[in-house]
Amino acid sequence: MATARCDCPRGCNSTCYDSTCTVENAAVGKVATASTVYTKFGPCLAVDGITDVDNCMETAQGDLNPFWRVDLGQEFIVHFMTVHRRSRWSIRMEGLKIYVDEQLCDVIDKNKTEDNPSSDGSGPPVPINITCSTPLTGRYVTLVKYATNKGPPQYLETLSVCEVQVWGELLLFLLLPMCWVFVFLFLICISYICHD
């Protein structure tokens, strides 16, 4: 297993999904892990903020149950994700299961992985938008590919991802309004006790 603290060549500033910035890419620059690594294509390449076809993580050939995981550092409420895949070799994504902690978010099926027939693989990565049936809370996002036995494992079973964007909001951010209610009630109680 390969684990690495990840750097972002263009900066690890979190990117926002909307102008209010309550929903952000929680994965960029975080610690990433993969079951194996093919040559120089380590797990960090999927969270470095670069969606480029020459900048994709890839597991080793012969790894029949490859996985990739990112540690978001703390719990987030995950609304949706964008997985950028190579413009070619879409079969490598077919059947990919995406988890938030141990909760299944989605399974990428053939409808989401069609290749561009004219693509030689040098085109820009293809974004796949993933929406969990309900927002899921968790710290770890894991992509798992189980062997499909559709061909030689040396290239079909390899997991290759160019970038994973996890769009979510901090769980703490949602709890803050609740905390203020308790502070307000506490102050009312103190005020009532002090006046009697």
C-alpha positions in Angstrom: 0.0 0.0 0.0 1.3 3.5 -0.9 0.4 6.5 1.3 1.6 10.0 0.7 1.1 13.5 1.9 0.2 15.4 -1.2 1.4 18.7 -2.6 -0.4 20.9 -5.1 1.9 22.4 -7.7 -0.7 25.2 -8.3 -1.5 25.6 -4.6 -3.6 23.6 -2.2 -6.2 26.3 -1.6 -9.6 24.8 -1.4 -11.8 25.6 -4.4 -15.4 26.5 -3.9 -18.3 25.1 -5.8 -20.4 28.3 -5.5 -20.0 31.9 -4.5 -20.9 31.3 -0.9 -18.1 28.8 -0.5 -20.1 26.6 1.9 -19.5 23.7 -0.5 -15.8 23.2 -1.2 -13.5 20.6 -2.7 -12.5 18.9 0.5 -10.0 16.5 -1.2 -7.5 18.9 -2.8 -4.0 18.5 -1.2 -5.1 15.9 1.3 -3.3 12.6 2.2 -4.0 9.9 -0.4 -3.5 6.2 -0.4 -3.6 3.5 -3.1 -3.4 -0.3 -3.0 -0.4 -0.3 -5.4 1.3 2.3 -7.6 2.2 1.9 -11.3 5.7 3.4 -11.8 5.5 7.2 -11.0 1.7 7.5 -11.0 1.1 7.8 -7.2 -2.1 8.4 -5.3 -1.4 12.2 -4.8 -1.9 12.9 -8.5 -5.7 12.5 -8.0 -5.8 15.3 -5.4 -3.3 17.8 -6.6 -5.8 20.1 -8.3 -4.6 19.3 -11.8 -7.1 17.7 -14.2 -4.7 16.8 -16.9 -4.5 13.5 -18.8 -0.8 13.2 -18.1 -1.3 13.7 -14.4 -3.3 10.6 -13.3 -2.8 8.1 -10.5 -2.7 4.5 -11.6 -2.5 1.2 -9.7 0.0 -1.5 -10.7 -0.8 -4.1 -13.3 -2.0 -7.3 -11.8 -3.6 -5.6 -8.8 -7.0 -7.4 -9.1 -8.8 -5.4 -6.4 -7.3 -2.0 -6.6 -8.4 0.9 -4.4 -7.6 4.6 -3.9 -8.5 6.6 -0.8 -8.3 10.2 0.4 -8.4 11.3 4.0 -10.3 14.6 4.1 -8.7 15.3 7.5 -12.1 15.7 9.3 -15.7 14.8 8.7 -17.5 16.5 5.9 -21.1 16.2 4.6 -20.5 15.1 1.0 -23.0 16.4 -1.4 -21.5 15.0 -4.6 -18.2 14.3 -6.3 -16.5 14.7 -9.7 -14.2 12.0 -10.8 -12.0 12.9 -13.8 -11.0 9.9 -15.8 -8.8 9.4 -18.9 -10.5 10.0 -22.2 -9.7 6.5 -23.1 -9.7 3.1 -21.3 -13.2 3.8 -19.8 -13.5 0.1 -19.0 -11.1 0.7 -16.2 -13.8 2.8 -14.5 -16.7 0.4 -15.1 -18.0 -1.1 -11.9 -16.0 1.3 -9.7 -17.6 1.6 -6.3 -17.4 4.9 -4.4 -17.6 5.0 -0.6 -17.8 7.7 2.0 -16.3 6.0 5.0 -18.1 2.6 4.8 -21.2 4.0 3.2 -21.7 3.2 -0.5 -22.3 6.4 -2.5 -22.5 5.1 -6.1 -21.3 2.5 -8.6 -20.1 3.8 -11.9 -21.8 1.8 -14.7 -21.2 1.6 -18.4 -23.5 4.5 -19.2 -21.1 6.9 -17.4 -18.0 5.4 -18.9 -18.4 5.5 -22.7 -15.2 6.3 -24.6 -15.0 8.9 -27.3 -14.6 6.8 -30.4 -12.2 9.2 -32.0 -10.1 9.6 -28.9 -6.5 8.5 -28.9 -6.3 9.0 -25.2 -4.6 12.4 -25.4 -7.8 14.4 -24.9 -8.7 16.1 -21.7 -9.9 14.0 -18.8 -13.6 13.2 -18.8 -15.5 14.3 -15.7 -18.0 11.9 -14.2 -20.4 13.5 -11.8 -21.4 11.4 -8.9 -24.3 12.1 -6.6 -25.0 10.0 -3.5 -28.7 9.2 -3.1 -28.5 11.2 0.1 -25.7 13.4 1.4 -23.2 11.2 3.3 -21.1 12.2 6.3 -17.6 10.9 6.6 -13.8 11.5 6.6 -12.6 9.0 4.0 -13.6 8.7 0.4 -12.6 5.4 -1.2 -12.8 4.2 -4.8 -12.7 0.4 -5.2 -12.6 -1.7 -8.3 -13.3 -5.4 -8.1 -12.0 -7.8 -10.7 -14.5 -8.1 -13.6 -12.6 -10.8 -15.4 -13.3 -9.3 -18.8 -9.8 -9.6 -20.1 -6.1 -9.6 -19.2 -5.8 -8.0 -15.8 -2.6 -6.2 -16.7 -4.6 -3.3 -18.1 -8.3 -3.8 -17.7 -8.3 -4.1 -13.9 -6.0 -1.1 -13.4 -7.5 1.8 -11.5 -6.6 5.1 -13.2 -8.0 8.5 -12.0 -6.9 11.9 -13.0 -8.6 14.0 -10.3 -11.2 13.4 -7.6 -13.1 16.4 -6.3 -15.2 15.8 -3.2 -17.8 18.6 -2.9 -18.9 19.0 0.7 -19.2 21.1 3.8 -17.6 20.8 7.1 -19.8 19.0 9.7 -18.6 21.6 12.2 -19.9 24.4 10.0 -23.4 23.0 10.3 -23.2 22.5 14.0 -22.2 26.1 14.8 -25.8 27.5 14.6 -26.8 24.8 17.1 -24.0 25.8 19.5 -25.2 29.4 19.5 -28.7 28.3 20.5 -27.1 26.5 23.5 -25.0 29.5 24.4 -28.1 31.7 24.2 -30.1 29.4 26.5 -27.2 29.2 28.9 -27.0 33.0 29.1 -30.7 33.2 29.8 -30.4 30.6 32.6 -27.5 32.5 34.1 -29.4 35.8 33.9 -32.4 34.2 35.5 -30.4 32.7 38.4 -28.4 35.9 39.0 -31.6 38.0 39.3 -33.3 35.8 41.9 
